[in-house]
Amino acid sequence: MGTIHTHRDLFVWQEAMKLVAAVYQLTVLLPKNEWFGLTAQARRAAVSVPSNIAEGAARNSTREFVQFLGIATGSLAELETQMELAVMLKYLPGDTEILRHTHRVGRLLTALRTSLRNKVD
């Protein structure tokens, strides 16, 4: 593994950014009457994930970074809920790649949080 200089070097941030792009592409398919509802909410939650990773990585302590990773994890859970609702409402197909990508980012966040917590404790 290379040296981490900024949040851009973190694989979890890179994957979260890809997730945001996928959410934006996918939410275009949602009905127009969801523009101010599910579409906007899903996009905000998606953007929050890499944003909190970046903000946490720029903080002064590992403890703060872990806290921001927790916020990113919460936003990811919110996004997952919204995508599952879109599937339930039949706006999206049930086998959509977005849910797999969400789970992948979740595993990466959990691994990073665990690793950093072990350094703090």
FITORMI-149302 format. One record per residue: residue number from 1; y, x, z of N, C-alpha, C, O in turn. Coordinates in nm, 2 decimals. Layout:
N
PT num n_north n_east   n_up ca_north ca_east  ca_up c_north c_east   c_up o_north o_east   o_up
PT NUM       Y      X      Z        Y       X      Z       Y      X      Z       Y      X      Z
...
This chain:
121
PT num n_north n_east   n_up ca_north ca_east  ca_up c_north c_east   c_up o_north o_east   o_up
PT   1   -0.12   0.08   0.00     0.00    0.00   0.00    0.12   0.09   0.00    0.13   0.19   0.07
PT   2    0.22   0.05  -0.08     0.35    0.13  -0.09    0.44   0.10   0.03    0.41   0.02   0.11
PT   3    0.55   0.18   0.03     0.65    0.16   0.13    0.73   0.03   0.11    0.76   0.00   0.00
PT   4    0.75  -0.03   0.22     0.83   -0.16   0.22    0.98  -0.12   0.24    1.01  -0.07   0.35
PT   5    1.06  -0.14   0.14     1.21   -0.11   0.16    1.29  -0.24   0.18    1.38  -0.24   0.26
PT   6    1.25  -0.34   0.11     1.32   -0.47   0.12    1.22  -0.58   0.11    1.10  -0.56   0.09
PT   7    1.26  -0.71   0.13     1.18   -0.82   0.11    1.11  -0.83  -0.02    1.00  -0.88  -0.04
PT   8    1.18  -0.78  -0.13     1.12   -0.78  -0.26    0.99  -0.70  -0.27    0.91  -0.73  -0.37
PT   9    0.97  -0.61  -0.18     0.85   -0.53  -0.19    0.73  -0.60  -0.12    0.62  -0.56  -0.13
PT  10    0.76  -0.71  -0.06     0.65   -0.79   0.01    0.58  -0.88  -0.09    0.64  -0.96  -0.15
PT  11    0.45  -0.86  -0.09     0.36   -0.95  -0.18    0.38  -1.09  -0.15    0.38  -1.18  -0.24
PT  12    0.39  -1.13  -0.02     0.40   -1.27   0.02    0.53  -1.33  -0.04    0.54  -1.44  -0.08
PT  13    0.64  -1.25  -0.04     0.77   -1.30  -0.09    0.75  -1.32  -0.24    0.80  -1.42  -0.30
PT  14    0.69  -1.22  -0.31     0.67   -1.23  -0.46    0.59  -1.36  -0.49    0.63  -1.43  -0.59
PT  15    0.48  -1.39  -0.42     0.40   -1.51  -0.44    0.48  -1.63  -0.41    0.46  -1.73  -0.48
PT  16    0.56  -1.63  -0.30     0.64   -1.74  -0.27    0.74  -1.77  -0.38    0.77  -1.89  -0.40
PT  17    0.80  -1.67  -0.44     0.90   -1.69  -0.55    0.83  -1.76  -0.67    0.88  -1.84  -0.73
PT  18    0.70  -1.71  -0.70     0.63   -1.78  -0.80    0.60  -1.92  -0.77    0.60  -2.01  -0.86
PT  19    0.57  -1.95  -0.64     0.55   -2.09  -0.60    0.68  -2.17  -0.62    0.66  -2.29  -0.67
PT  20    0.79  -2.12  -0.59     0.92   -2.19  -0.61    0.93  -2.23  -0.76    0.96  -2.34  -0.80
PT  21    0.91  -2.13  -0.85     0.92   -2.16  -0.99    0.82  -2.27  -1.04    0.86  -2.35  -1.12
PT  22    0.70  -2.26  -0.98     0.60   -2.36  -1.02    0.64  -2.50  -0.97    0.62  -2.60  -1.04
PT  23    0.70  -2.51  -0.85     0.74   -2.64  -0.79    0.85  -2.69  -0.88    0.85  -2.81  -0.91
PT  24    0.95  -2.61  -0.92     1.06   -2.66  -1.01    1.00  -2.71  -1.14    1.04  -2.82  -1.19
PT  25    0.90  -2.64  -1.20     0.84   -2.69  -1.32    0.77  -2.82  -1.30    0.77  -2.90  -1.39
PT  26    0.70  -2.82  -1.20     0.61   -2.94  -1.17    0.69  -3.07  -1.13    0.66  -3.18  -1.18
PT  27    0.80  -3.05  -1.06     0.88   -3.16  -1.02    0.96  -3.23  -1.13    1.00  -3.34  -1.12
PT  28    0.97  -3.16  -1.24     1.03   -3.22  -1.36    0.94  -3.34  -1.40    0.99  -3.43  -1.47
PT  29    0.81  -3.33  -1.37     0.72   -3.44  -1.41    0.73  -3.57  -1.32    0.68  -3.67  -1.36
PT  30    0.79  -3.55  -1.21     0.81   -3.67  -1.12    0.90  -3.77  -1.18    0.99  -3.74  -1.26
PT  31    0.88  -3.90  -1.14     0.97   -4.00  -1.20    1.12  -3.98  -1.16    1.15  -3.92  -1.06
PT  32    1.20  -4.02  -1.25     1.35   -4.01  -1.23    1.40  -4.07  -1.09    1.49  -4.02  -1.03
PT  33    1.33  -4.18  -1.06     1.37   -4.25  -0.93    1.34  -4.16  -0.81    1.38  -4.20  -0.70
PT  34    1.27  -4.05  -0.82     1.23   -3.96  -0.71    1.33  -3.84  -0.71    1.31  -3.75  -0.62
PT  35    1.43  -3.84  -0.80     1.51   -3.72  -0.81    1.58  -3.69  -0.67    1.59  -3.57  -0.63
PT  36    1.63  -3.79  -0.60     1.70   -3.77  -0.47    1.60  -3.78  -0.36    1.65  -3.77  -0.24
PT  37    1.48  -3.81  -0.38     1.38   -3.82  -0.28    1.28  -3.70  -0.28    1.31  -3.59  -0.24
PT  38    1.16  -3.73  -0.33     1.05   -3.63  -0.33    1.09  -3.50  -0.41    1.05  -3.39  -0.36
PT  39    1.15  -3.52  -0.52     1.18   -3.40  -0.60    1.28  -3.30  -0.53    1.25  -3.19  -0.51
PT  40    1.39  -3.36  -0.48     1.48   -3.27  -0.41    1.43  -3.21  -0.28    1.45  -3.10  -0.25
PT  41    1.35  -3.29  -0.21     1.29   -3.25  -0.08    1.19  -3.13  -0.11    1.19  -3.04  -0.04
PT  42    1.10  -3.15  -0.21     1.00   -3.05  -0.24    1.07  -2.92  -0.29    1.03  -2.81  -0.25
PT  43    1.17  -2.93  -0.36     1.24   -2.81  -0.41    1.31  -2.74  -0.29    1.30  -2.62  -0.28
PT  44    1.37  -2.81  -0.20     1.43   -2.75  -0.09    1.33  -2.68   0.00    1.35  -2.57   0.05
PT  45    1.22  -2.75   0.03     1.11   -2.69   0.11    1.06  -2.56   0.04    1.03  -2.46   0.11
PT  46    1.04  -2.57  -0.09     0.98   -2.45  -0.16    1.08  -2.33  -0.16    1.04  -2.22  -0.13
PT  47    1.21  -2.36  -0.18     1.31   -2.25  -0.17    1.32  -2.19  -0.03    1.35  -2.07  -0.02
PT  48    1.29  -2.27   0.07     1.30   -2.23   0.20    1.20  -2.12   0.24    1.22  -2.03   0.32
PT  49    1.08  -2.12   0.17     0.98   -2.03   0.20    1.02  -1.88   0.18    1.03  -1.80   0.27
PT  50    1.05  -1.85   0.05     1.09   -1.71   0.03    1.22  -1.67   0.09    1.25  -1.56   0.12
PT  51    1.31  -1.77   0.11     1.44   -1.75   0.17    1.42  -1.70   0.31    1.49  -1.61   0.36
PT  52    1.33  -1.77   0.39     1.31   -1.73   0.53    1.23  -1.60   0.54    1.26  -1.52   0.63
PT  53    1.15  -1.57   0.44     1.08   -1.44   0.44    1.19  -1.33   0.42    1.19  -1.23   0.50
PT  54    1.28  -1.35   0.33     1.38   -1.25   0.30    1.47  -1.23   0.42    1.51  -1.12   0.46
PT  55    1.52  -1.35   0.48     1.61   -1.34   0.59    1.54  -1.27   0.71    1.60  -1.18   0.78
PT  56    1.41  -1.30   0.74     1.34   -1.24   0.85    1.32  -1.09   0.82    1.34  -1.01   0.92
PT  57    1.30  -1.05   0.70     1.28   -0.91   0.67    1.41  -0.83   0.69    1.40  -0.71   0.72
PT  58    1.52  -0.89   0.67     1.65   -0.83   0.69    1.70  -0.82   0.83    1.80  -0.76   0.86
PT  59    1.63  -0.89   0.92     1.67   -0.89   1.06    1.64  -0.76   1.13    1.59  -0.67   1.07
PT  60    1.69  -0.75   1.25     1.69   -0.62   1.33    1.56  -0.59   1.40    1.54  -0.48   1.44
PT  61    1.48  -0.69   1.41     1.36   -0.66   1.49    1.23  -0.73   1.43    1.25  -0.83   1.36
PT  62    1.12  -0.68   1.47     0.99   -0.73   1.42    0.98  -0.87   1.48    0.93  -0.96   1.41
PT  63    1.02  -0.89   1.60     1.01   -1.02   1.67    1.08  -1.13   1.59    1.04  -1.24   1.58
PT  64    1.20  -1.09   1.55     1.28   -1.19   1.47    1.21  -1.22   1.33    1.21  -1.33   1.29
PT  65    1.16  -1.11   1.27     1.09   -1.13   1.15    0.97  -1.23   1.16    0.95  -1.32   1.08
PT  66    0.90  -1.21   1.27     0.78   -1.30   1.30    0.84  -1.45   1.31    0.77  -1.54   1.27
PT  67    0.95  -1.46   1.38     1.01   -1.60   1.40    1.04  -1.66   1.26    1.01  -1.78   1.24
PT  68    1.10  -1.58   1.17     1.14   -1.64   1.04    1.01  -1.66   0.96    1.01  -1.76   0.88
PT  69    0.91  -1.59   0.98     0.78   -1.61   0.91    0.73  -1.75   0.95    0.66  -1.82   0.88
PT  70    0.75  -1.78   1.08     0.70   -1.91   1.13    0.78  -2.02   1.07    0.72  -2.13   1.04
PT  71    0.91  -2.00   1.05     0.99   -2.10   0.98    0.94  -2.12   0.84    0.93  -2.23   0.79
PT  72    0.92  -2.01   0.77     0.86   -2.02   0.63    0.73  -2.09   0.63    0.71  -2.17   0.54
PT  73    0.65  -2.07   0.73     0.52   -2.14   0.73    0.54  -2.29   0.75    0.47  -2.37   0.69
PT  74    0.64  -2.33   0.83     0.67   -2.47   0.85    0.72  -2.53   0.72    0.68  -2.64   0.69
PT  75    0.80  -2.46   0.65     0.85   -2.51   0.52    0.74  -2.53   0.42    0.74  -2.62   0.34
PT  76    0.65  -2.43   0.43     0.53   -2.44   0.34    0.44  -2.56   0.37    0.39  -2.63   0.28
PT  77    0.43  -2.59   0.50     0.35   -2.71   0.54    0.42  -2.84   0.49    0.36  -2.93   0.45
PT  78    0.55  -2.84   0.50     0.63   -2.95   0.45    0.61  -2.97   0.30    0.59  -3.08   0.25
PT  79    0.62  -2.86   0.22     0.60   -2.86   0.08    0.46  -2.91   0.04    0.44  -2.99  -0.05
PT  80    0.36  -2.86   0.12     0.22   -2.90   0.09    0.21  -3.06   0.11    0.14  -3.12   0.03
PT  81    0.27  -3.11   0.22     0.27   -3.25   0.24    0.33  -3.33   0.13    0.28  -3.43   0.09
PT  82    0.44  -3.28   0.08     0.51   -3.35  -0.03    0.43  -3.35  -0.16    0.43  -3.45  -0.23
PT  83    0.36  -3.24  -0.18     0.28   -3.23  -0.30    0.16  -3.32  -0.29    0.11  -3.38  -0.39
PT  84    0.10  -3.32  -0.17    -0.01   -3.41  -0.15    0.03  -3.56  -0.16   -0.05  -3.64  -0.21
PT  85    0.15  -3.59  -0.12     0.20   -3.73  -0.13    0.22  -3.76  -0.28    0.19  -3.87  -0.33
PT  86    0.27  -3.66  -0.36     0.29   -3.68  -0.50    0.15  -3.71  -0.57    0.14  -3.79  -0.66
PT  87    0.05  -3.64  -0.52    -0.09   -3.67  -0.58   -0.13  -3.81  -0.53   -0.18  -3.88  -0.61
PT  88   -0.11  -3.84  -0.41    -0.15   -3.97  -0.36   -0.08  -4.09  -0.43   -0.14  -4.19  -0.46
PT  89    0.04  -4.07  -0.47     0.12   -4.17  -0.54    0.09  -4.16  -0.69    0.14  -4.24  -0.77
PT  90    0.00  -4.07  -0.73    -0.05   -4.05  -0.87    0.07  -4.00  -0.96    0.07  -4.03  -1.08
PT  91    0.16  -3.94  -0.90     0.27   -3.87  -0.98    0.22  -3.74  -1.04    0.26  -3.70  -1.15
PT  92    0.12  -3.68  -0.97     0.06   -3.55  -1.01   -0.09  -3.57  -1.01   -0.14  -3.65  -0.93
PT  93   -0.16  -3.49  -1.09    -0.31   -3.49  -1.08   -0.36  -3.43  -0.95   -0.30  -3.34  -0.90
PT  94   -0.48  -3.47  -0.91    -0.53   -3.43  -0.78   -0.58  -3.28  -0.78   -0.59  -3.22  -0.68
PT  95   -0.61  -3.23  -0.90    -0.66   -3.09  -0.91   -0.55  -2.99  -0.95   -0.58  -2.89  -1.01
PT  96   -0.43  -3.02  -0.91    -0.32   -2.94  -0.95   -0.32  -2.80  -0.88   -0.36  -2.78  -0.77
PT  97   -0.28  -2.70  -0.96    -0.28   -2.56  -0.91   -0.18  -2.54  -0.80   -0.19  -2.44  -0.72
PT  98   -0.08  -2.62  -0.79     0.02   -2.61  -0.69   -0.03  -2.61  -0.55    0.02  -2.53  -0.46
PT  99   -0.13  -2.69  -0.52    -0.19   -2.69  -0.39   -0.27  -2.57  -0.36   -0.26  -2.52  -0.25
PT 100   -0.34  -2.51  -0.46    -0.41   -2.39  -0.44   -0.31  -2.27  -0.41   -0.33  -2.19  -0.33
PT 101   -0.20  -2.27  -0.49    -0.10   -2.17  -0.47   -0.03  -2.18  -0.33   -0.01  -2.08  -0.27
PT 102   -0.01  -2.30  -0.29     0.05   -2.33  -0.16   -0.05  -2.27  -0.05    0.00  -2.20   0.05
PT 103   -0.18  -2.29  -0.06    -0.27   -2.24   0.03   -0.28  -2.09   0.03   -0.29  -2.02   0.13
PT 104   -0.27  -2.03  -0.09    -0.27   -1.88  -0.10   -0.15  -1.82  -0.03   -0.16  -1.73   0.04
PT 105   -0.03  -1.88  -0.05     0.09   -1.83   0.02    0.08  -1.85   0.17    0.12  -1.76   0.25
PT 106    0.02  -1.96   0.21    -0.01   -1.98   0.35   -0.10  -1.87   0.42   -0.07  -1.83   0.53
PT 107   -0.20  -1.84   0.34    -0.29   -1.73   0.40   -0.22  -1.60   0.41   -0.24  -1.52   0.50
PT 108   -0.13  -1.57   0.31    -0.06   -1.44   0.31    0.04  -1.44   0.43    0.06  -1.34   0.49
PT 109    0.11  -1.56   0.45     0.20   -1.56   0.56    0.13  -1.55   0.69    0.18  -1.47   0.78
PT 110    0.02  -1.61   0.71    -0.06   -1.60   0.83   -0.10  -1.46   0.86   -0.09  -1.41   0.97
PT 111   -0.15  -1.39   0.75    -0.19   -1.25   0.77   -0.08  -1.16   0.81   -0.09  -1.07   0.89
PT 112    0.04  -1.18   0.74     0.15   -1.09   0.78    0.20  -1.12   0.92    0.23  -1.03   1.00
PT 113    0.21  -1.25   0.96     0.25   -1.28   1.09    0.16  -1.22   1.20    0.20  -1.17   1.30
PT 114    0.03  -1.23   1.17    -0.07   -1.18   1.27   -0.06  -1.03   1.28   -0.06  -0.97   1.39
PT 115   -0.04  -0.96   1.16    -0.02   -0.82   1.16    0.10  -0.77   1.24    0.10  -0.68   1.32
PT 116    0.21  -0.84   1.22     0.34   -0.81   1.29    0.33  -0.84   1.43    0.38  -0.77   1.52
PT 117    0.27  -0.95   1.47     0.25   -0.99   1.61    0.18  -0.88   1.69    0.21  -0.85   1.80
PT 118    0.08  -0.83   1.62     0.00   -0.72   1.69    0.08  -0.60   1.71    0.06  -0.52   1.81
PT 119    0.18  -0.57   1.63     0.27   -0.46   1.66    0.37  -0.49   1.77    0.42  -0.40   1.84
PT 120    0.41  -0.62   1.78     0.51   -0.65   1.89    0.44  -0.66   2.02    0.50  -0.61   2.12
PT 121    0.32  -0.71   2.03     0.25   -0.73   2.16    0.21  -0.59   2.22    0.15  -0.59   2.33
